[in-house]
Amino acid sequence: MPMISEFLDGQRVDGQFLVGNVTKGTNNFGATYLTIELRDSSGAISAKKWDSSEEDELLYTTGNVIFVEAEVLKYKDSLQLKILSAKLVDMEEIDITKFVKAPPIPFEELWQKFNYYVGSIKDPDCAKILAYFIKKYDAKLRVYPAGVTVHHEYASGLLVHITTMAKIADYLAPLYDDINRDVLLTGVLLHDFGKMDEFEGPVVYRYTLEGRLLGHITMMVSEIRKVAEKERITSEVPLLLEHMVLSHHGDAEFGSPVAPLTKEAMLLSLIDNLDSKMVITCKALESIKPGEFSARVFPLDGRTLYQPLKK
């Protein structure tokens, strides 16, 4: 079966797909339908399940791998699928190689970069806290994404995100007065570690119960407090790191209960926003021809992006 990026209008396809975002709607006659994002390692496509039932809502759950029979149709200049039938794929029958997208940087190079920034931190309290979390999450850290669908949603995506941010932070820190580089770098490296408890799944990552009820920010702040007590750290470092994690989304609208109130927290928030937005922008434009606009990019307030002409 062809990959999603190879689908053609009018094709009939069947095979394993990963369920991404799912939204529920109602037509003019009161019947419900589902709009489902189906994914493989080559990309994603929107699919419709008309006249959906409660059983369908359980089947089409983010993170499930399903076997689908469908027709490829063109709608408003974009391809989509009309689902004819679908069933859940048993765990042992999942073809993982079809869904795991490799990181844009070779893993060994990525891991070397991460360890360089960890080794560059001299503050003993920062180093203790980092060492605890790296030991705890070693296996997950090597493979986890940074998001489910929006940005860095591939194998080792979390590592790509935090090492890119660490590089930016290391460049910016000397440009401003009295930035505590060790606290800034430690906050950058740790700020999203809670996502490794927020997500779970064999192929694509879905939210855990704790992830949905608490979120990675709250979970990580609690963990930092526990580590500080266990290591008997009495300095201000754990409090500063807790604040950085709490405030790194910028404001309450985006999930942070407090706004950044230190220089390091401000830089972390801005760098996180910069990296995530640029990755979303690059992804939206990667298949757009020069001189054309993208479809609406909902994580960027629904704007359409322009691909400049090449010289």
C-alpha distance (Angstrom), angle and dihedral (degrees) to the residues before:
residue distance angle dihedral
M1 . . .
P2 3.83 . .
M3 3.78 120.9 .
I4 3.82 119.4 -107.5
S5 3.81 92.1 -99.8
E6 3.84 88.3 59.3
F7 3.83 98.0 50.7
L8 3.81 117.5 127.4
D9 3.79 131.0 -156.9
G10 3.81 111.1 -91.5
Q11 3.79 95.5 19.9
R12 3.79 122.3 137.5
V13 3.80 110.3 -140.2
D14 3.78 137.3 -178.1
G15 3.77 132.4 179.3
Q16 3.78 146.8 89.6
F17 3.80 119.2 -38.3
L18 3.77 134.8 177.2
V19 3.81 116.9 -125.3
G20 3.82 113.2 -128.8
N21 3.80 125.3 168.7
V22 3.82 117.1 -3.9
T23 3.81 126.5 -164.9
K24 3.80 128.8 -176.6
G25 3.80 124.2 -139.1
T26 3.80 141.3 173.3
N27 3.81 125.1 -134.9
N28 3.81 127.6 -141.9
F29 3.80 90.8 -86.7
G30 3.80 94.7 53.6
A31 3.81 95.9 -105.6
T32 3.80 116.9 137.3
Y33 3.78 125.0 -127.3
L34 3.80 136.3 179.2
T35 3.80 128.5 -130.9
I36 3.78 106.0 -153.7
E37 3.78 130.9 -171.8
L38 3.82 108.5 -141.3
R39 3.78 118.3 -166.4
D40 3.78 145.6 -172.1
S41 3.80 130.0 168.4
S42 3.81 91.7 -81.2
G43 3.78 97.0 57.2
A44 3.79 145.7 -72.6
I45 3.80 137.1 -74.9
S46 3.79 132.8 -166.7
A47 3.82 116.1 -117.5
K48 3.79 132.6 -171.0
K49 3.79 127.1 -142.9
W50 3.78 106.2 -168.3
D51 3.82 123.4 -156.1
S52 3.79 90.9 15.8
S53 3.80 124.0 -166.2
E54 3.81 135.1 -155.3
E55 3.81 87.6 -97.5
D56 3.81 89.2 55.9
E57 3.80 90.6 53.9
L58 3.81 89.4 56.4
L59 3.80 92.2 46.9
Y60 3.81 95.8 46.9
T61 3.80 96.1 56.2
T62 3.80 122.1 142.8
G63 3.80 108.7 -96.4
N64 3.81 97.4 25.8
V65 3.78 119.9 124.2
I66 3.81 109.6 -140.8
F67 3.79 136.6 -178.1
V68 3.80 108.0 -127.3
E69 3.78 135.8 -170.3
A70 3.80 109.8 -161.9
E71 3.78 148.5 150.1
V72 3.81 121.7 -118.9
L73 3.81 111.2 -130.3
K74 3.78 134.3 176.9
Y75 3.82 116.1 -126.5
K76 3.81 123.3 173.0
D77 3.83 91.9 -16.0
S78 3.81 92.9 -52.8
L79 3.79 130.1 99.1
Q80 3.79 119.1 -120.5
L81 3.80 136.9 167.5
K82 3.77 129.4 -113.1
I83 3.80 103.8 -152.5
L84 3.79 115.0 -135.4
S85 3.81 98.4 175.4
A86 3.79 139.6 -14.2
K87 3.79 141.5 -178.8
L88 3.80 136.8 -177.2
V89 3.82 116.0 -95.1
D90 3.81 115.9 -130.9
M91 3.81 114.0 -116.5
E92 3.83 93.9 -114.6
E93 3.81 91.3 52.1
I94 3.81 96.8 53.4
D95 3.80 113.9 117.8
I96 3.81 96.8 -142.4
T97 3.83 93.3 -177.0
K98 3.80 88.9 67.6
F99 3.80 93.5 61.1
V100 3.79 110.2 31.9
K101 3.79 109.1 94.8
A102 3.79 113.0 -156.8
P103 3.82 119.5 -123.4
P104 3.83 116.3 -102.6
I105 3.81 89.6 -118.6
P106 3.85 123.0 56.9
F107 3.80 108.9 -101.4
E108 3.82 96.0 -122.6
E109 3.80 91.1 54.2
L110 3.79 89.9 46.6
W111 3.80 93.0 50.3
Q112 3.80 91.2 47.5
K113 3.82 90.5 53.6
F114 3.78 91.9 49.1
N115 3.79 92.8 50.6
Y116 3.80 91.1 47.3
Y117 3.81 91.1 60.1
V118 3.81 92.4 43.1
G119 3.81 90.7 51.2
S120 3.81 92.5 48.2
I121 3.82 93.3 64.1
K122 3.82 111.5 99.9
D123 3.80 103.6 176.1
P124 3.85 104.9 105.6
D125 3.81 95.1 -144.2
C126 3.80 92.9 49.2
A127 3.80 89.1 47.4
K128 3.83 92.7 50.6
I129 3.80 93.3 50.4
L130 3.80 92.5 46.1
A131 3.80 92.5 48.3
Y132 3.81 91.5 53.3
F133 3.79 94.5 52.1
I134 3.80 95.2 42.7
K135 3.80 90.5 52.7
K136 3.82 92.3 46.6
Y137 3.81 96.2 48.0
D138 3.82 101.0 29.9
A139 3.82 97.0 122.9
K140 3.81 96.1 40.6
L141 3.80 93.5 43.7
R142 3.80 90.4 61.7
V143 3.81 94.7 57.8
Y144 3.82 111.9 18.8
P145 3.82 123.0 113.2
A146 3.80 122.0 -131.8
G147 3.80 92.3 -128.2
V148 3.78 142.4 11.4
T149 3.81 98.0 -122.4
V150 3.81 114.0 -23.9
H151 3.83 107.8 67.2
H152 3.83 138.5 -4.3
E153 3.83 87.9 5.9
Y154 3.82 95.5 159.8
A155 3.79 139.4 85.7
S156 3.83 110.5 -56.1
G157 3.81 89.3 5.1
L158 3.81 91.2 139.7
L159 3.81 90.4 56.2
V160 3.80 91.3 48.8
H161 3.80 90.7 49.9
I162 3.79 97.8 49.0
T163 3.83 96.5 40.7
T164 3.81 90.5 50.6
M165 3.79 89.2 49.0
A166 3.82 90.9 47.3
K167 3.82 90.1 54.2
I168 3.81 90.9 51.4
A169 3.82 91.9 45.5
D170 3.80 92.0 49.4
Y171 3.81 89.3 53.4
L172 3.80 96.3 45.5
A173 3.81 99.7 42.7
P174 3.85 96.0 76.2
L175 3.82 91.7 49.2
Y176 3.81 93.8 69.6
D177 3.79 132.2 55.2
D178 3.80 121.3 -96.0
I179 3.80 99.1 -7.0
N180 3.81 110.0 166.4
R181 3.80 97.7 -133.0
D182 3.80 94.7 -169.2
V183 3.81 93.1 52.7
L184 3.82 91.5 44.0
L185 3.82 93.9 49.6
T186 3.80 92.5 44.0
G187 3.81 90.6 51.3
V188 3.80 91.0 47.8
L189 3.80 93.2 50.2
L190 3.82 94.6 45.2
H191 3.81 104.4 34.3
D192 3.82 95.8 96.2
F193 3.82 100.1 31.8
G194 3.81 88.3 107.0
K195 3.80 87.9 69.8
M196 3.80 88.2 74.8
D197 3.81 87.3 68.3
E198 3.81 93.8 34.3
F199 3.84 94.0 60.2
E200 3.78 133.1 48.9
G201 3.78 136.9 166.7
P202 3.80 143.7 115.8
V203 3.81 96.4 -110.0
V204 3.78 114.4 -4.8
Y205 3.75 116.3 27.4
R206 3.79 122.5 -115.5
Y207 3.80 128.1 -175.1
T208 3.80 119.0 -85.9
L209 3.81 119.2 -135.2
E210 3.82 89.8 -104.0
G211 3.80 89.2 46.2
R212 3.78 92.2 55.5
L213 3.81 96.1 42.5
L214 3.81 99.1 39.4
G215 3.82 109.4 14.8
H216 3.79 128.6 -142.8
I217 3.80 94.0 -82.3
T218 3.81 95.8 58.9
M219 3.80 92.6 39.8
M220 3.81 92.8 52.6
V221 3.81 94.7 47.2
S222 3.80 89.3 54.0
E223 3.82 90.7 50.3
I224 3.81 93.4 50.9
R225 3.81 90.0 52.4
K226 3.82 90.6 51.6
V227 3.81 92.8 49.0
A228 3.82 92.2 49.4
E229 3.82 90.5 52.9
K230 3.80 92.8 45.1
E231 3.83 92.8 49.5
R232 3.84 91.5 40.6
I233 3.78 92.3 -126.1
T234 3.80 109.6 174.5
S235 3.81 100.3 175.3
E236 3.80 125.5 100.4
V237 3.82 91.8 -105.1
P238 3.85 98.2 96.6
L239 3.81 91.1 49.0
L240 3.82 91.5 50.0
L241 3.81 91.1 49.3
E242 3.81 91.7 47.6
H243 3.79 89.3 52.8
M244 3.82 91.6 48.7
V245 3.80 91.9 52.4
L246 3.82 92.1 45.1
S247 3.80 93.4 50.2
H248 3.81 103.8 35.4
H249 3.83 94.2 103.4
G250 3.80 88.7 59.9
D251 3.80 103.8 -126.9
A252 3.80 144.6 4.5
E253 3.81 93.5 -86.0
F254 3.79 89.2 68.2
G255 3.80 98.0 38.5
S256 3.81 105.5 -84.9
P257 3.82 113.3 124.8
V258 3.81 91.0 -158.3
A259 3.80 133.9 33.5
P260 3.85 120.3 -120.7
L261 3.80 108.2 -82.9
T262 3.82 102.3 173.7
K263 3.79 131.3 59.2
E264 3.78 91.3 -113.8
A265 3.81 92.9 49.0
M266 3.81 90.7 48.7
L267 3.79 92.0 51.5
L268 3.80 92.5 46.5
S269 3.80 92.0 51.9
L270 3.81 93.4 47.7
I271 3.81 93.8 45.7
D272 3.81 92.3 48.2
N273 3.80 90.7 50.3
L274 3.81 91.7 46.5
D275 3.79 95.2 51.2
S276 3.80 96.4 44.4
K277 3.82 93.6 46.3
M278 3.80 93.8 47.3
V279 3.81 91.8 49.5
I280 3.82 90.3 50.3
T281 3.81 89.8 48.3
C282 3.81 94.1 48.7
K283 3.80 91.5 47.6
A284 3.81 92.5 49.9
L285 3.81 92.0 51.1
E286 3.81 100.7 40.1
S287 3.82 94.4 95.3
I288 3.84 97.6 32.3
K289 3.81 116.7 109.8
P290 3.83 119.5 -126.7
G291 3.78 111.6 -85.6
E292 3.81 94.0 24.9
F293 3.80 135.9 101.6
S294 3.79 128.4 -124.9
A295 3.77 125.6 -122.3
R296 3.80 115.0 -91.9
V297 3.81 110.8 -63.8
F298 3.79 105.0 -145.1
P299 3.84 97.3 -167.2
L300 3.83 85.5 58.8
D301 3.81 95.1 54.3
G302 3.80 92.1 -84.8
R303 3.80 95.0 -68.5
T304 3.81 122.7 153.1
L305 3.81 116.0 -126.4
Y306 3.80 127.7 -141.0
Q307 3.81 126.1 -134.3
P308 3.84 106.9 -148.3
L309 3.80 121.3 -132.5
K310 3.79 115.3 -96.5
K311 3.80 117.5 -116.4
